[in-house]
Amino acid sequence: MKILGIESSCDETSVAVVENGFKVLSNVIFSQAAMHAKTGGVVPEVAAREHTEQILPVIQKALKDAKCKIENIDAIAVAYGPGLISSLLVGVTAANVMAMVHNKPLIGVRHILGHVYAPFLEVKSAPQFPILTLSVSGGHNELYLLRGHFEYSILGETVDDAAGEAFDKVARMLGLPYPGGPVIEALAKKGNPEAHPFPKARFDDPERLDFSFSGLKTALQYFLEKRAKSRKKVTPKEKADIAASFQHAVTEALTENLMEALKRNKDVKEVHLTGGVSANMYLRGVLEKKLKMFQKETGRKFTFRVPAKLSYCTDNGAMIAGAAFFQHKSDPKKYREWKFVDAVAEFDM
């Protein structure tokens, strides 16, 4: 089953063709990052205008790269939210029109669940359930326990700023360009991650494994304001130390919650790290080290996976098409014919 997936939730216009949920035949991404770097962040109106200009050429290229015609496509999938509503509307409108004109089944996919299925793309062996998934992106963080396709519970999620958003805001405080994640990661390599003991959020509910990064961001802001009042300039070495310490604090908060979830769920067969921030090699390295130590201490066996390519970490059409296949598989009667998907009615804040 070949599914064409469309992703336009923020500032990437992406279209892909994926076969049977695993095999990526094409994955075209048009990124607006360079454009939004000029304003230090995504401007919704600008993003929507770029999506409008790029959506048709990207669809055409995805079909060409996959060596497919629209007639070869079995279904169309589209991310309907959460995200920037003006950007989502471009992808959803294109998907609705294509599905209606060509009489194809249309599958609306939640953007966040697209990230959950990114580690399924281009794997040599199908992932085995139960799966513990940490999804870390610019607008959301979630900790999922999947016991089957689209059978999941959310063990924890962000209560304020997501990790990727915090990276962008801290980069701005340090006078670094947008997007902040890759820039801070590069700068942090030159710094000491233990130079500044920035705080980690603590919650009263012991059952939840939620995340919060607003306090960390505020602590760093006060630190910089104090330095400014003392009229002491932050040296390049100090800036690198700050970046490294911030990155370390975020990583510890993320990995500590995941490790606690792993302790509570003894039947987990796989651990997945996904989302835009999963491209951060420091986070990957720390988590992999902790997982190996945990396996050694407990004797438990499980597989650790990240998306097969860095392009599957950030927003992309392949993850939407892949997730749509398993969504269809979980309830095939629901997606036999074209059905209108409304980004406004189904949009999830």
N, C-alpha and C positions, 0 to 999 in steps of 0.2 A: 504494500500500500504506500503510494507516494503522496506526501502531504506538502503543500506549499505553505510556509509559515511567514507571517508578517509581524514585525516588531517596530513600534514607533512610540514607545511610552515616554521617552525623554529626548535625547539629542542624537540618537543613532537611528538612521533609516536602514532597516535590515530585512532582507528577504532570503529565504533558504528553501531548498527542497530536500526532504529527508525521507528515506525509505524504511518502513517498518520500525520507526522509532530509534534506530541505531545508526544506520548508514547515511552519512551526509553526502549528498550529491552536489550540493552547492551551498554557499553561505556568503552572501554579499552584504557588506556593511559600509554605509556611507556615514562617517563620523563628522560631527560639527564641532569637535573639541577645539580646534584651532580658532574657529570663529568666536566661540564663547570665551576663549582665553582673553580676548580683548576687553570683555566686560567683567571678567573675574567670576563668571558663573553663567548658568543657562538663563536666557531671556525667553520666556514662553512664546511670545509672539514671533520672535525671530526663529525659534526652533520649529514652530508650526509652518512658517513660510518655507523653510528649507525642506521640511518633509514633503510639502506639497509639490515642490519642484523636483525632488529626487525620487519619489515613490514609483513612478512609472518606469524610468530608466533602470532602477534597481530591480524591479520585478522582471523586466525584460532580460537583464543580465543574469539573474538567478536561473531563469529558465534556460537560457543559452548555455551557461556553465554546466548545468545539470544534463544538457543534451536532451531536453524535454520540450514538448509543446504543451499548451494548456490542456489539450485533449488527453495527455498522458497523466495528468494530475487527478488523483482520486478524491481529494478533499482540500479545502482551504482552511487554514487556521490563522487566528489573529489575537494578539494581546489586547484585552479590552480594559485593563486597569490592574492595580493602581498606577498612577503616573500623571503627567501633565495632560489635562483634559483636551487642550487644543492640539497637542501632538497625537494623542490617542485617536482623536476623531479622524485624522488623515488616514491612518492605517486601517481603522475599522470601516471607514467609508469605502476605501479601495477594495477591501475584502468582501464587503457586502455586494458591491457592484459586480465584481468578478464572479462571485458565487451565483448571483442571480442570472447574469448573462449566460454563463456557461453551465448552469444547472448543476452546481457542485455542492456537496454538503459543506456547511460552514461550522467550524468549531471555535468557540470563544474560549480563550485560555487566560487564566489569571497570570499576570506577569511574574509574580513571585514563584508560582509553581513551575514556570518555565525554567527558572534558575535551579529549582530542585531537580529537574530532569536533565540539566546540562551534563552531569557526570555519566549519564547513560550513553552519550554520543560517542560513536567510534570506539566502543569497548570490545575487547577480544572475547570476553565472556560476560553474560548478562549478570548484572548485580543481583545479589541474593538478599531477600528480606529476612528479618527486620533491618532497616537501615536508619542510622542516626545521621541527620543532615544539618550542618551549620551553614546557613545562607547569610552572607555578609555583603551588603551593597551600599550604594550611596543614600538610598532612601529607606532602607529597611534591614533589620537583622531578625532572623528567626532560627529557632532550634526545633527541628521536626523529628518525630519518630514515625517512620513509615512501616506499616505492617503488610502492605500490599499496594498495588497501583491505585492511587487516589484514596487510599485508606490511611489516614494520618491523624496525628494529634500534635498540637503546638505546645511544646514544653516551656518555651520562653520566647520573648520578642522584645524589641526596643520599646521603651516607654517615652523616649524623647528623641534626641539626635541619634541617627544611625552612625555606624563607624565610618563609612565613606564620606558622609556629610561632615563629620567631625574632622576628618583629614583635610577636606577642602577649607573649612573655616580656620583651622590652625595654620594651614599654609598661608592664608590671607593675613593672619596676625603676624606671621614671620616675614611677610613681604615676598612670598614665593608665588609663582604663577599657578594658574588653573590648568588642568585638574590637579588637586593637591596630593593625591595618593602616590603616584609614581615619583613626584618631586621629593616628597618627604622620605620615601623609601630610599631614594638615591642619596640624599643628604645624610640620612641616619647611618649609612654605612661608614661614615667618617666620624661618628660620635659614639659616646658611651651610653648605653641604654640604662645604666644604673646611676647616672649623674644626678638625676632629679627624681625623687620618689613621688610622682604624681599619684593622686588618689584613685581608687576604684570604687564604684557604687556598691552599696550594700542594701538589701531589701528585707523587709520584715516577714514576708510570706515565704516560709521554707519550702513550700510545694512548687513554687514557680522558679524558673531560671531565666529571669528577664535581664535585659541589658539597659544601661544608661551611660551616655557619654557627655551629657551636658555639664555635669559637675567637673569632669576632667577638663573640658574645654574652658570652663570658667576659671578653674585653678590656674591654668596656663595663662589666661588673660590677665589675672591678678599678678602673676609672677612677672609678666612683661611690663605691666603698668608700674609695679614697684621699681623695676629696673629703670624705667623712664624717669620716674620722680627723682631717683638718685643721680640722674644725669650720666649714668654709665652705659656706654654703648655695648650692645651685644656683639661680641666678636664672632667671626666665622666659626671658630671652634666651639664656642658656646651655643651658637645656633644649631650646629650639628648635634651637640649633646642634647639640646631641647627636643629636636626632631627624633632622635634615637629613644629618648626617655618617653616621649609621648607615644611613639609606635609600640614600645615595649608595654606600656600600660594598657593600651587597646588590646594588644595580643593576649596579655595575661587575663584580662576580663573575658575575652571570647573563649579562650581555651579552658579556663577554669570551669565555666558553665558547661562546656561540652564534656569535660572529663567527669563532672558530677553526674551528668545525664547518663554517661556510659556506666558509671558505678551502679546507678539505680536500675538500669535495664540490662540484665545479665545475658539476655538472649540475642543481643545485637550481633549481626554477622558482618555488617559493613559500616564504616564511618565515611561520610562524604563532606567535603568542604567546597562550597560553590559561591557564586556571586562575584561582583566586580572586585571586591577586596581580596578574594581568594587568589588573585594574581600576585599578591604581595608575597615575595619569597621568604621574608622574615617570619611572617605568620605561618606559612607552610612548614618551614623548618622547625619552629618551636613546637607546633602541633604534632608533627611526625615524631619528633624526639620524645614528647610526652607519651604518645601512643605506644611507641616501642618499649618504653620503660614500664608502662602499665601492663603490657602483654607479658613482659618478663616477670613482673612481680606477681601477677595473678594466674598466669598460665592460660589465659583466654586467647582465642584466635579470632581475628576479624581482618577484613581487608580495608585499607585506606585508599580512597579515590579522590582525585580532583579532576576538573574538566581536562580532556585530552589535549586541548589547545587553549592558549590564553584568550583567543578570540571567542571561546565559548564561556569565558568567565564574565565578560562584560555583556551588555544587552545585545542579543542577536536573534535572528529569525530561526536558526537551527534549533535552539532550545524550545521555542514555541511550537515548531512543527513536531519535534520529538515528543514533547509533553502531550500534544494533541492526539498522537497515535495511541498512547496509553490511556488517555482520557476516553477516547473512542472505544478502546478495547474494554474498558471498565463498564461501559454502558452503550453497546453498539446500536440498539434500537433508537436511541436519542438522536443519532447523527446520520440517519439514512438519507435525509434530504435537506435542501437549503432551508436555513432558518436565520431570520434577521438577528444580528447582534448589535445591541445598542450600547455605545460607550457611556452615554449619559445615564441610562436606566441601570446599567450593571456596574457603573463606576464605583469603586470601593476606595474611600478615603483612608 
